Amino acid sequence: MTQPPNQPPQGGFGAPQDPQQGTPQQPQQPAQPPQMPPAPQGPPQTPPPEAPPGAPAPGYGDPQQPPAPGYGYPQQPPAQPGYGYPQQPPGQPGPYSQAPGPYSQPAGPYNQPGPYGGYPAQPQYPGAPAPGGGGAGGFFKGRTGIVVAASAAALLVVGGGTWYALSGDDKKDDKPSVSKSSDDPKPTGSASVDQGDGEGTGREGDDDLNAGRKDGEAKVLFLTKNDTDLPRGGADVFGPWVTGDTVVKAMYREVAGYSVADGSKKWSVSLPAEVCSATVQSSADGKIVVGVMDGLTDKAKCNDLQMIDTKAGKAGWKKPIPKPSGLFASLADYTLSISGKTLAVGGGSNSYGFDLASGKQLFGKPTSGCKPYAFAGGPKLIAGARCDSDPDKPKHQIQQIDPSTGKPQWTYSTPEGWEVSKVYSVSPLVVSITQRKPEKKWSIIALTDNGKLRSQISGGKNDKFQPRCGGAFVVFGSNLEGCTGVAADAKHFYMATETEYGKANELVAFDLDSGKEAWRAPAGGERKMTPLRMEGGKVLVYMQPSYDTGGGVAVVEPTGGAPKTLLQHPASTAQIENSFYSPQMAFAEGRFFIASGRVSAANDKEEKEKKTMMGFGQ
């Protein structure tokens, strides 16, 4: 059943929504000409680290950044200091002006001037970590990629304060120019790892990773180095996924499984070409799907699907994505999502569903109406859909999709001009929406289970927040999934504040029925924490490392209070933990894994020294 945009809240700041409201009002223009926001307050910002030679460049423009110079190499900003060190002065706020939001409220979607206005102009994505020692650029560093219709790094001004979203990371590699591909994927097995005793290849032979471990600190289970000869621009890393006793990641032309206990390589599936996309989640029975380039020349596209059974360590079905149709169809970048037993594929104006076990196509794009362009998976399958409209006044829908048929179970229409940007949570449903013209704005909304407006998140006046959204580089498409720094349960949506050097941040819970702040929980000391997901009814958070303090894993009760530590990583390995570029994280069965989001170096010697993944446990 299609639902129109809901009536804006009445009666004051963050008023709850009535799910049975009638026809909504259209977005209103501000009574006065919008003002540019004041210079942002809070922690100074630093540019991203330098790119090594051959790093890939971003593509087309993004609402949160200035226009890119095409597909050429990015400019080289200076390298950053390590995480926890004082930072450089901030730049000026960018083009996002203060103006009302999509719902007819006194001053924007959060009842304040300029919802998420004031995005700063940011340096372009450098494509790879800065050469040199660990810690360059801060913990969540290096992902300032640009995308079309997808989230990226942004400074978000709310009512005179700021909201800060850590960097997005959409990017694309240069492909090696060779004439023929390898054979079909074949599994292999090997081991190359430092297990913490000086026997492996992760560090110098006389360097014991656990030598400096103190009482109460977690054990370093392993540290792996790169063992793959990569192309000049490096390669993205997808994963990690944890299945039983195996942690899995994909990079370049390989998907590999490693022992969660010691990091030894248990199996490897070779691929005929480069991995270019992957599902964010694995299925309940351990299946993932990766996108693979359909050739090895510069004209190759990310059009082949390869299922991997991570429990068995073997390749399953492989098939190409059906030939797309429509304007710019051949340029579509596809993103992959899993919901139940279905793989959903979206890109451009095309969408498909496949049976995850067999690869059989279940559905294609609808023949009429609004057409899905991207999906978010999990317990429900949610689509962002684009409707025929004036490009300057886009019309979008949020849809819940039946994963077996591809048909919408309900639709929610965003106000004219507002586009679906990210899905922060599928159940409960929390979505980021953006407006590009006439003024650039950002809003976060929560919907009910039947697709009606539940609330709009009210950000407060003086806070910065730090959701970080990842995913492969997408130009003609959108990646709705992959956000770190957010969590949600039935009652609350959680984000953490961004604070200045030496000051602890806070986890903030927002009531999903009213959109208002419910409580705050301080990280304590000088620590900073990032919500990852819900774990046993509690908020699982990552305690970020600094130059002399190891990271860790903790939980916060759904009613608030101080974080309770599950794992405290050793201070002696803090610099290594802090050195991972655009880190990807996984926590399972009491073990924590952190992997570099990209591997790249200036030369082959440095490439072989790149640390790629680290494990911690008791």
Secondary structure as the mmCIF struct_conf table of DSSP 4:
data_model
#
loop_
_struct_conf.conf_type_id
_struct_conf.id
_struct_conf.beg_label_comp_id
_struct_conf.beg_label_asym_id
_struct_conf.beg_label_seq_id
_struct_conf.end_label_comp_id
_struct_conf.end_label_asym_id
_struct_conf.end_label_seq_id
STRN STRN1 THR A 2 GLN A 3
HELX_LH_PP_P HELX_LH_PP_P1 PRO A 4 PRO A 9
BEND BEND1 GLY A 11 GLY A 12
TURN_TY1_P TURN_TY1_P1 PHE A 13 GLY A 14
HELX_LH_PP_P HELX_LH_PP_P2 ALA A 15 GLN A 17
TURN_TY1_P TURN_TY1_P2 PRO A 19 GLN A 20
BEND BEND2 THR A 23 THR A 23
HELX_LH_PP_P HELX_LH_PP_P3 PRO A 24 PRO A 30
BEND BEND3 ALA A 31 GLN A 32
HELX_LH_PP_P HELX_LH_PP_P4 PRO A 33 GLN A 41
BEND BEND4 GLY A 42 PRO A 43
HELX_LH_PP_P HELX_LH_PP_P5 PRO A 47 PRO A 52
TURN_TY1_P TURN_TY1_P3 PRO A 53 GLY A 54
BEND BEND5 TYR A 60 TYR A 60
TURN_TY1_P TURN_TY1_P4 PRO A 63 GLN A 64
BEND BEND6 GLN A 65 GLN A 65
HELX_LH_PP_P HELX_LH_PP_P6 PRO A 66 ALA A 68
TURN_TY1_P TURN_TY1_P5 GLY A 70 TYR A 71
BEND BEND7 GLY A 72 GLY A 72
HELX_LH_PP_P HELX_LH_PP_P7 TYR A 73 GLN A 75
HELX_LH_PP_P HELX_LH_PP_P8 PRO A 77 GLY A 82
TURN_TY1_P TURN_TY1_P6 TYR A 83 GLY A 84
BEND BEND8 TYR A 85 TYR A 85
HELX_LH_PP_P HELX_LH_PP_P9 GLN A 88 PRO A 90
BEND BEND9 PRO A 95 PRO A 95
BEND BEND10 PRO A 102 TYR A 103
TURN_TY1_P TURN_TY1_P7 PRO A 106 ASN A 111
BEND BEND11 GLN A 112 GLY A 114
TURN_TY1_P TURN_TY1_P8 PRO A 115 TYR A 116
STRN STRN2 GLY A 117 GLY A 117
HELX_LH_PP_P HELX_LH_PP_P10 TYR A 119 ALA A 121
HELX_LH_PP_P HELX_LH_PP_P11 PRO A 123 TYR A 125
BEND BEND12 GLY A 127 ALA A 128
HELX_LH_PP_P HELX_LH_PP_P12 PRO A 129 ALA A 130
BEND BEND13 PRO A 131 GLY A 133
TURN_TY1_P TURN_TY1_P9 GLY A 134 GLY A 137
BEND BEND14 PHE A 139 PHE A 140
BEND BEND15 GLY A 142 GLY A 142
BEND BEND16 VAL A 148 ALA A 150
STRN STRN3 ALA A 154 VAL A 158
TURN_TY1_P TURN_TY1_P10 GLY A 159 GLY A 160
STRN STRN4 GLY A 161 ALA A 165
STRN STRN5 LEU A 166 LEU A 166
HELX_LH_PP_P HELX_LH_PP_P13 ASP A 173 PRO A 176
BEND BEND17 SER A 179 SER A 179
BEND BEND18 ASP A 184 ASP A 184
STRN STRN6 PRO A 187 THR A 188
STRN STRN7 ASP A 194 ASP A 194
BEND BEND19 GLY A 196 GLY A 198
BEND BEND20 GLY A 200 ARG A 203
TURN_TY1_P TURN_TY1_P11 GLY A 205 ASP A 206
TURN_TY1_P TURN_TY1_P12 LEU A 209 GLY A 212
HELX_LH_PP_P HELX_LH_PP_P14 ARG A 213 LYS A 214
TURN_TY1_P TURN_TY1_P13 ASP A 215 GLY A 216
HELX_LH_PP_P HELX_LH_PP_P15 GLU A 217 ALA A 218
STRN STRN8 LYS A 219 LYS A 225
BEND BEND21 THR A 228 THR A 228
TURN_TY1_P TURN_TY1_P14 ARG A 232 GLY A 233
STRN STRN9 ALA A 235 THR A 243
TURN_TY1_P TURN_TY1_P15 GLY A 244 ASP A 245
STRN STRN10 THR A 246 MET A 251
TURN_TY1_P TURN_TY1_P16 TYR A 252 ARG A 253
STRN STRN11 GLU A 254 SER A 259
TURN_TY1_P TURN_TY1_P17 VAL A 260 ASP A 262
STRN STRN12 LYS A 265 SER A 270
BEND BEND22 PRO A 272 ALA A 273
STRN STRN13 VAL A 275 ALA A 278
BEND BEND23 VAL A 280 GLN A 281
TURN_TY1_P TURN_TY1_P18 ALA A 284 ASP A 285
BEND BEND24 GLY A 286 GLY A 286
STRN STRN14 LYS A 287 VAL A 292
BEND BEND25 ASP A 294 ASP A 294
BEND BEND26 LEU A 296 THR A 297
TURN_TY1_P TURN_TY1_P19 ASP A 298 LYS A 299
BEND BEND27 CYS A 302 CYS A 302
STRN STRN15 ASP A 304 ASP A 309
TURN_TY1_P TURN_TY1_P20 THR A 310 GLY A 313
STRN STRN16 LYS A 314 PRO A 320
HELX_LH_PP_P HELX_LH_PP_P16 ILE A 321 PRO A 324
BEND BEND28 GLY A 326 GLY A 326
TURN_TY1_P TURN_TY1_P21 LEU A 327 PHE A 328
HELX_RH_3T_P HELX_RH_3T_P1 ALA A 329 LEU A 331
STRN STRN17 ALA A 332 ALA A 332
HELX_LH_PP_P HELX_LH_PP_P17 ASP A 333 TYR A 334
STRN STRN18 THR A 335 SER A 339
TURN_TY1_P TURN_TY1_P22 GLY A 340 LYS A 341
STRN STRN19 THR A 342 GLY A 347
TURN_TY1_P TURN_TY1_P23 GLY A 348 SER A 349
STRN STRN20 ASN A 350 ASP A 355
TURN_TY1_P TURN_TY1_P24 LEU A 356 SER A 358
STRN STRN21 GLN A 361 PHE A 363
BEND BEND29 THR A 367 GLY A 369
STRN STRN22 LYS A 371 ALA A 376
BEND BEND30 GLY A 378 LYS A 380
STRN STRN23 LEU A 381 CYS A 387
BEND BEND31 ASP A 388 ASP A 388
TURN_TY1_P TURN_TY1_P25 PRO A 391 ASP A 392
BEND BEND32 LYS A 393 LYS A 393
STRN STRN24 LYS A 395 ILE A 401
TURN_TY1_P TURN_TY1_P26 PRO A 403 THR A 405
STRN STRN25 PRO A 408 SER A 413
HELX_LH_PP_P HELX_LH_PP_P18 THR A 414 PRO A 415
TURN_TY1_P TURN_TY1_P27 GLU A 416 GLY A 417
STRN STRN26 TRP A 418 SER A 425
TURN_TY1_P TURN_TY1_P28 VAL A 426 PRO A 428
STRN STRN27 LEU A 429 GLN A 435
BEND BEND33 LYS A 437 GLU A 439
STRN STRN28 LYS A 441 LEU A 447
TURN_TY1_P TURN_TY1_P29 ASP A 449 ASN A 450
BEND BEND34 GLY A 451 GLY A 451
STRN STRN29 LEU A 453 GLN A 456
BEND BEND35 LYS A 461 ASN A 462
STRN STRN30 PHE A 465 PHE A 465
STRN STRN31 ARG A 468 CYS A 469
BEND BEND36 ALA A 472 ALA A 472
BEND BEND37 VAL A 475 VAL A 475
STRN STRN32 PHE A 476 PHE A 476
BEND BEND38 GLY A 477 GLY A 477
STRN STRN33 CYS A 483 THR A 484
BEND BEND39 GLY A 485 GLY A 485
STRN STRN34 VAL A 486 ALA A 488
BEND BEND40 ALA A 490 LYS A 491
STRN STRN35 HIS A 492 ALA A 496
STRN STRN36 THR A 497 THR A 497
TURN_TY1_P TURN_TY1_P30 TYR A 501 GLY A 502
STRN STRN37 GLU A 506 ASP A 511
TURN_TY1_P TURN_TY1_P31 LEU A 512 SER A 514
BEND BEND41 LYS A 516 LYS A 516
STRN STRN38 GLU A 517 PRO A 522
TURN_TY1_P TURN_TY1_P32 GLY A 525 GLU A 526
STRN STRN39 MET A 529 GLU A 535
TURN_TY1_P TURN_TY1_P33 GLY A 536 GLY A 537
STRN STRN40 LYS A 538 MET A 543
BEND BEND42 TYR A 547 THR A 549
STRN STRN41 GLY A 552 VAL A 556
TURN_TY1_P TURN_TY1_P34 PRO A 558 THR A 559
BEND BEND43 ALA A 562 ALA A 562
STRN STRN42 LYS A 564 GLN A 568
HELX_RH_3T_P HELX_RH_3T_P2 ALA A 571 THR A 573
HELX_RH_AL_P HELX_RH_AL_P1 ALA A 574 GLU A 577
TURN_TY1_P TURN_TY1_P35 ASN A 578 SER A 579
BEND BEND44 TYR A 581 SER A 582
STRN STRN43 GLN A 584 ALA A 588
TURN_TY1_P TURN_TY1_P36 GLU A 589 GLY A 590
STRN STRN44 ARG A 591 ALA A 595
BEND BEND45 GLY A 597 GLY A 597
STRN STRN45 ARG A 598 VAL A 599
BEND BEND46 ALA A 602 ASN A 603
HELX_RH_AL_P HELX_RH_AL_P2 ASP A 604 LYS A 608
TURN_TY1_P TURN_TY1_P37 GLU A 609 GLU A 609
STRN STRN46 LYS A 611 GLY A 617
#
